[in-house]
Amino acid sequence: MGQQESVIKLVELIKHQDAQALIEFYQQSNSNDNIAQLKYLYQQAQSDQALYLFFQDLVSTLFEKKPIPEPLIAGINDIDKLTFFTPALSACEGFDQQNEQGNTVLHALLGRLHPAPPPFNYIRSLMLFERNESLAKALASKNNQQLMPMECYLAFNPCFDTLPAHELTAALALLEAQVKQQASQASTLMLICKHLKKSADFSKLNGNNHRILLLGAAFECANEEVLTLLN
């Protein structure tokens, strides 16, 4: 059965409201089919807000029966996808699940090569109010490059524009939560600075930039020390 056929079959089972058959079919489908099915459910939720919660709850049920498909981890890389999949990831404690590159959903979200700041405040809210143990663990998970999610943000996110105050506060809180579990290594700061020097907007990284402040907080060093490494 191809991916398109697996989605058509899934739709039929949803229409027949046969929950048990739907779960069994999803469990028996391979990883690529599961990704196609989940992509369909996400797209349907986005296109019809009246059914958003229905599809969101359905995905939560599916994740409880079968873990998130590994290749999908890197695909949950913006606020819309994260918001949709949050209840499912919470239900299966899936935030700290890693893919072949050792990345969690947080690595994918925070290290995204997109000129926009990540949703720090949303992630912090999840940690404060949802009691997500796997989310806290994910913050301190190292990928194959030996980088934690916030370190991926510091190294790779190309947006150096000033963060709104609430987002900066949330970013600092996430760094604090990470450091409590696992402190950043000094050698990692040098690696991050090497990556930042390759950025097209490197000239924006002066002493007043919030990225310098966050690097200082992450590695518990003075801003001058960070600037020296960048120069």
Phi, psi and omega in degrees: 000128179282173182297320181296318179296323181293327177289317179300316179297318178300316180299318178301315181293326176294316180297324180279355179055038179260086187300315183295316179295323179297312180298315181297319180296317179298316181296324182280340181288150179282175185301316181296320177294319178301318180296317178297319179295315181292323177298319178297314181297320178297314181296321178295319179297321180291327185274343181222095184298333179295333181254006184305308183295326178300310181291325179296316178295323179297316179296322177300316178298317181293320181292331178292332182269335183208128184302160177305133177300131187307315182295343181284338184307313181291342182277344179272078192236017172214171188295324180296314180292318180299315181301315181295316186272354183305309181301323180292317179294325177292318183297325183254010184048052188260003184295330183263007176292137184248150177264191184300330180274002182080008182275142170263177174303323180293322175301314182297320185284315186277331182264013183298134181277061184230132185286057177213146180289146178289165181277069182303316185296321178296314181296318179296320178300320178299320181291324183284319191253338184262350181054047181277102180295320182293334178289317177297318178297320181300323180302329182256010180278134177262138177273189183294341175272005182065032178248138173275163185306314180294329176292325176296319177299310183300325184275320195247336183294123187274005181266109180256011178295154181299130178284142171302151186306318182291329178286322177295317177300317180294320179298317178296322179294322178293321176296320179297317179296324178291311184299327178299328180269317185207114180289147176286145181273144180302323180297331179290325178300317179297320178297316180297317180298325176298317179295318182295326180297337180275352184291143180295332182257028183306328183297341180284347186276071174263182185298342182268355185283140183297334180296324177295316178301315181293322177296318177298319179292319182295321186253009176050054179222168181287150179303325181299324180295319178296314181297324178298318179293326180285338179267000000 
